[in-house]
Amino acid sequence: MVDIGKFVNDIENFLRERVYPREPVWLAKPFVEIEHELFSLRREVKARGWWAPYLPIASGGSGLALLDYARVSEVLGTTPYGHYVFHCQAPDVGNIEVLLSHGTDEQRATFLEPLVKGLTRSCFAMTEPEHAGSNPTWLSTEAVREGDSYVLNGHKWFTTGADGAAFAIVMAVTDPAAAPHLRASQILVPTDAEGFERVRNLPVMGAPEAGWPSHSEVRLTNCRVPLGNRIGDEGAGFRIAQERLGPGRIHHCMRWVGIMQRAIELTAKRAHYRETAPGEKLADKQAIVHLLADSQADYLSSRLLVLDAATQIDKSGMHAAREAISLIKFVVAQALGRVLDRAIQVHGALGMLDETPLAYWYRHERAARIYDGADEVHKNVVGKAVLRSAVGRP
Ligand SMILES: Cc1cc2nc3c(=O)[nH]c(=O)nc-3n(C[C@H](O)[C@H](O)[C@H](O)COP(=O)(O)OP(=O)(O)OC[C@H]3O[C@@H](n4cnc5c(N)ncnc54)[C@H](O)[C@@H]3O)c2cc1C
């Protein structure tokens, strides 16, 4: 049984001593140039028994309940490198969870085991440039049976982490005549399979990234994989995707709460030490104190909502908590944007530089309101639930 208070304390100390001081150096370099340093920290994390704490104990993790993992993930989120160093990074976590729940023995041996150990990386290719990602039943990528193989043809983009990944989980239509939610399947495609082409890394808010933080355009051309690479039943792709997205969304929210916490700490320190005139601190200005109060309100209200959603999931399961998950997805993503904007404002020009993580987060986390369901899509879920519960009451 993990002493969660001690665990959170220990990893916070580790991050403050070993990771925060390196941030200004790492933020100035492409990810692939700092990866060797991160690998050495990953080895240390493994040796201390902190590796992938969300995993069940039987799979090498700490078997944490979601509520406890929320506290761990918040601390990891205080630095852009926390989740990667502790092997808690998207999209690998989602792929690990899918393979743990639905993988065959052979799929686990080939794809899951090296991924869990951190020897490989993976990616998830669902979204297509030609269709609205907000309607994931609308896909053109097809996987056609030929003998004992599937032959895949299609076009994907925003496949996070494809550059350097060993395999992709590809959403592809296996039965175009079926009902929309039964058309597609999830299929494991090694990235070195003939016909799997990483066309380019996309320039997302700046120059394209390489390696784990990359987002790629991918083309599949007559790409052949064994039928045994399908995850779960044929046509179960959307059901499995929904199972994946629930935990994925709350994991993002936990990380964003951590980002807010750090952004506020950085802002408060800057306000305390920065003088606007000799002996006159930024923190003496009421306008700045009020910005901090607004950010603290955003942070603490987000945190409580996330912990409440995690409690609901632990008690009643992902399906029962789907409205709570939709609610936090847009509330926390929007709060995050406001907190980062205020933090940069208080830092002035320094906030625009990659000498604190603020500019990095400002660039990377604008997407929080788009990926894993845009704000509007989640508001539809919450608003309709409000209508359902109100209508019919006396
Ligand atoms: C940084 C990043 C990483 C990503 N990583 C991955 C990945 O690893 N794998 C993957 O498959 N995909 C990934 N995606 C894609 C992501 O899932 C899609 O961008 C998302 O589902 C939205 O789809 P879209 O971009 O096609 O927007 P569209 O569906 O075209 O929607 C555009 C906008 O229209 C509005 N809108 C949409 N639907 C509605 C509605 N019903 N009601 C009202 N308004 C609506 C919203 O404002 C929305 O932002 C990533 C995206 C980003 C930005």
PDBQT file of the ligand as one rigid body, heavy atoms in Angstrom, charges set to zero:
ROOT
HETATM    1  C1  LIG A 401      -1.965  19.154 -30.228  1.00  0.00    +0.000 C 
HETATM    2  C2  LIG A 401      -2.933  18.141 -30.761  1.00  0.00    +0.000 A 
HETATM    3  C3  LIG A 401      -2.667  16.778 -30.588  1.00  0.00    +0.000 A 
HETATM    4  C4  LIG A 401      -3.529  15.831 -31.124  1.00  0.00    +0.000 A 
HETATM    5  N1  LIG A 401      -3.210  14.496 -31.015  1.00  0.00    +0.000 NA
HETATM    6  C5  LIG A 401      -3.970  13.562 -31.648  1.00  0.00    +0.000 A 
HETATM    7  C6  LIG A 401      -3.573  12.181 -31.687  1.00  0.00    +0.000 A 
HETATM    8  O1  LIG A 401      -2.557  11.784 -31.087  1.00  0.00    +0.000 OA
HETATM    9  N2  LIG A 401      -4.328  11.314 -32.409  1.00  0.00    +0.000 N 
HETATM   10  C7  LIG A 401      -5.447  11.703 -33.080  1.00  0.00    +0.000 A 
HETATM   11  O2  LIG A 401      -6.092  10.869 -33.705  1.00  0.00    +0.000 OA
HETATM   12  N3  LIG A 401      -5.856  13.015 -33.057  1.00  0.00    +0.000 NA
HETATM   13  C8  LIG A 401      -5.136  13.944 -32.380  1.00  0.00    +0.000 A 
HETATM   14  N4  LIG A 401      -5.513  15.281 -32.399  1.00  0.00    +0.000 N 
HETATM   15  C9  LIG A 401      -6.705  15.675 -33.141  1.00  0.00    +0.000 C 
HETATM   16  C10 LIG A 401      -7.860  16.087 -32.251  1.00  0.00    +0.000 C 
HETATM   17  O3  LIG A 401      -8.430  14.954 -31.624  1.00  0.00    +0.000 OA
HETATM   18  C11 LIG A 401      -8.861  16.874 -33.105  1.00  0.00    +0.000 C 
HETATM   19  O4  LIG A 401      -8.244  18.087 -33.458  1.00  0.00    +0.000 OA
HETATM   20  C12 LIG A 401     -10.175  17.150 -32.374  1.00  0.00    +0.000 C 
HETATM   21  O5  LIG A 401     -10.934  15.967 -32.248  1.00  0.00    +0.000 OA
HETATM   22  C13 LIG A 401     -11.032  18.181 -33.151  1.00  0.00    +0.000 C 
HETATM   23  O6  LIG A 401     -11.194  17.806 -34.483  1.00  0.00    +0.000 OA
HETATM   24  P1  LIG A 401     -10.840  18.848 -35.665  1.00  0.00    +0.000 P 
HETATM   25  O7  LIG A 401      -9.510  19.434 -35.389  1.00  0.00    +0.000 OA
HETATM   26  O8  LIG A 401     -11.018  18.125 -36.936  1.00  0.00    +0.000 OA
HETATM   27  O9  LIG A 401     -11.885  20.009 -35.511  1.00  0.00    +0.000 OA
HETATM   28  P2  LIG A 401     -13.372  20.048 -36.144  1.00  0.00    +0.000 P 
HETATM   29  O10 LIG A 401     -14.092  18.792 -35.808  1.00  0.00    +0.000 OA
HETATM   30  O11 LIG A 401     -13.262  20.457 -37.539  1.00  0.00    +0.000 OA
HETATM   31  O12 LIG A 401     -14.009  21.218 -35.273  1.00  0.00    +0.000 OA
HETATM   32  C14 LIG A 401     -13.530  22.574 -35.389  1.00  0.00    +0.000 C 
HETATM   33  C15 LIG A 401     -14.190  23.406 -34.323  1.00  0.00    +0.000 C 
HETATM   34  O13 LIG A 401     -15.581  23.431 -34.550  1.00  0.00    +0.000 OA
HETATM   35  C16 LIG A 401     -16.284  23.503 -33.324  1.00  0.00    +0.000 C 
HETATM   36  N5  LIG A 401     -17.198  22.338 -33.247  1.00  0.00    +0.000 N 
HETATM   37  C17 LIG A 401     -16.954  21.067 -33.640  1.00  0.00    +0.000 A 
HETATM   38  N6  LIG A 401     -18.007  20.266 -33.396  1.00  0.00    +0.000 NA
HETATM   39  C18 LIG A 401     -18.964  21.056 -32.847  1.00  0.00    +0.000 A 
HETATM   40  C19 LIG A 401     -20.283  20.839 -32.363  1.00  0.00    +0.000 A 
HETATM   41  N7  LIG A 401     -20.836  19.608 -32.373  1.00  0.00    +0.000 N 
HETATM   42  N8  LIG A 401     -20.972  21.896 -31.864  1.00  0.00    +0.000 NA
HETATM   43  C20 LIG A 401     -20.420  23.122 -31.816  1.00  0.00    +0.000 A 
HETATM   44  N9  LIG A 401     -19.169  23.387 -32.247  1.00  0.00    +0.000 NA
HETATM   45  C21 LIG A 401     -18.447  22.377 -32.746  1.00  0.00    +0.000 A 
HETATM   46  C22 LIG A 401     -15.228  23.488 -32.219  1.00  0.00    +0.000 C 
HETATM   47  O14 LIG A 401     -14.963  24.828 -31.850  1.00  0.00    +0.000 OA
HETATM   48  C23 LIG A 401     -14.032  22.900 -32.902  1.00  0.00    +0.000 C 
HETATM   49  O15 LIG A 401     -12.806  23.323 -32.307  1.00  0.00    +0.000 OA
HETATM   50  C24 LIG A 401      -4.688  16.240 -31.823  1.00  0.00    +0.000 A 
HETATM   51  C25 LIG A 401      -4.969  17.610 -31.962  1.00  0.00    +0.000 A 
HETATM   52  C26 LIG A 401      -4.111  18.549 -31.437  1.00  0.00    +0.000 A 
HETATM   53  C27 LIG A 401      -4.418  20.016 -31.639  1.00  0.00    +0.000 C 
ENDROOT
TORSDOF 0
